[in-house]
């Protein structure tokens, strides 16, 4: 099997395929958008987990208000994540 290196596409082992590839600047921009979304999603998971922990471990007078606060923060952060995810997905679709 004689395949030239310069005609290989890096994507999914398709050789000589007509697959659009991002330029370096666009790839860097996408990397930072993805990184930001990953951090926000980790924040959602962390806030929800803290809400559960606070509900069971906080003193009786504070457990429900603090847990509710963490769940509301998680929900708000999730809505922000979902909006940014959709915008990033539209941006990525426009790049291809």
C-alpha positions as CSV (number, residue, x, y, z in Angstrom):
1,X,0.0,0.0,0.0
2,X,1.8,3.1,-1.3
3,X,0.2,6.2,0.1
4,X,1.8,9.6,-0.1
5,X,2.1,11.5,3.2
6,X,1.0,14.9,1.7
7,X,-2.3,13.6,0.4
8,X,-3.4,12.0,3.7
9,X,-6.2,13.6,5.6
10,X,-5.7,13.5,9.4
11,X,-9.4,12.8,10.0
12,X,-10.7,9.3,10.6
13,X,-8.1,7.6,8.4
14,X,-9.8,8.7,5.2
15,X,-7.1,9.1,2.6
16,X,-7.5,11.6,-0.2
17,X,-10.8,12.6,1.2
18,X,-12.3,16.1,0.7
19,X,-12.8,16.9,4.4
20,X,-12.6,20.5,5.4
21,X,-9.9,21.2,8.0
22,X,-9.8,24.3,10.3
23,X,-6.9,26.7,10.0
24,X,-4.7,27.2,13.0
25,X,-6.3,30.4,14.2
26,X,-9.8,28.9,14.1
27,X,-8.7,25.7,15.8
28,X,-7.1,27.8,18.6
29,X,-10.3,29.7,19.0
30,X,-12.4,26.5,19.1
31,X,-10.0,25.1,21.7
32,X,-10.6,28.0,24.0
33,X,-14.3,27.9,23.5
34,X,-14.3,24.2,24.3
35,X,-12.1,24.8,27.4
36,X,-14.5,27.5,28.7
37,X,-17.5,25.2,28.2
38,X,-15.8,22.3,30.0
39,X,-15.0,24.6,33.0
40,X,-18.6,25.8,33.1
41,X,-20.0,22.2,33.0
42,X,-17.6,21.2,35.8
43,X,-19.0,24.1,37.8
44,X,-22.6,22.8,37.2
45,X,-21.6,19.4,38.5
46,X,-19.7,20.8,41.4
47,X,-22.6,23.1,42.5
48,X,-25.1,20.2,42.3
49,X,-22.8,17.9,44.3
50,X,-22.3,20.6,46.9
51,X,-26.0,21.0,47.2
52,X,-26.4,17.4,48.0
53,X,-23.6,17.4,50.5
54,X,-24.8,20.5,52.2
55,X,-28.3,19.1,52.4
56,X,-27.1,16.1,54.4
57,X,-24.1,17.6,56.3
58,X,-25.0,21.2,57.2
59,X,-26.7,22.1,60.5
60,X,-30.5,21.6,60.5
61,X,-31.3,25.3,60.4
62,X,-29.1,25.9,57.3
63,X,-29.3,22.7,55.3
64,X,-32.4,23.5,53.2
65,X,-31.6,27.2,52.4
66,X,-27.9,26.4,51.5
67,X,-28.8,23.4,49.5
68,X,-31.5,25.4,47.6
69,X,-28.9,28.1,47.0
70,X,-26.5,25.6,45.5
71,X,-29.2,24.0,43.3
72,X,-30.3,27.4,42.1
73,X,-26.7,28.3,41.3
74,X,-26.3,25.0,39.4
75,X,-29.5,25.6,37.4
76,X,-28.4,29.2,36.5
77,X,-25.0,28.0,35.5
78,X,-26.5,25.2,33.5
79,X,-28.7,27.7,31.6
80,X,-25.7,29.8,30.8
81,X,-23.8,26.7,29.7
82,X,-26.6,25.6,27.4
83,X,-26.8,29.1,25.8
84,X,-23.0,29.2,25.2
85,X,-23.0,25.6,24.0
86,X,-25.6,26.4,21.3
87,X,-23.7,29.5,20.3
88,X,-20.5,27.5,20.0
89,X,-22.2,24.8,18.0
90,X,-23.6,27.4,15.6
91,X,-20.2,29.0,15.3
92,X,-18.6,25.6,14.6
93,X,-21.2,24.7,12.0
94,X,-20.5,28.0,10.3
95,X,-16.8,27.2,10.2
96,X,-17.3,24.1,8.2
